[in-house]
Amino acid sequence: MATTMSTGEDRFQDRRNAVEPLEVTEGVASRDERARLNLLPGDTVYCIRRIRRHGNRIVLVENVRLPAKLFPSPLDRSDVCDISTLAKEYDLLLGQAVERISSTLASDSVANALHIVVGTPVVQLDRIVHLRDGQPAEWRTAYGVDSEKWSRLLS
């Protein structure tokens, strides 16, 4: 009978492409959030800030907004790995996702999260995930520096 022991190295390998939520807040949707998520004035959203790692290196910082009306239970940091997991948990059927890619200069918050200098050129990903009925379920903006590594994470 063969036994497998878990070592610290094994745990490290499991976290090589880890998603780490940094902050989860709930608030009234901004004008941009209302426009992107098809919300009404006064509707609330969850705002999630998270990072993605490849090995020990942070390759993406993400800002995710979710309509609170789709996710009636309060979210915490352990709930926010990805929209697929949340959709399953709340019996939502995901449909089309539309993602745009562009470049921009790193803001203070992006630069701090990626450990780069403010103003460094970064790739910006802007994605809306819809439910099958067409209703927006997630708006995510992500910023990264190393296009080779972050593109593997997204595929």
Order of alpha helices (4+ residues) and beta strands (2+ residues): alpha-beta-alpha-beta-beta-alpha-beta-alpha-beta-beta-alpha
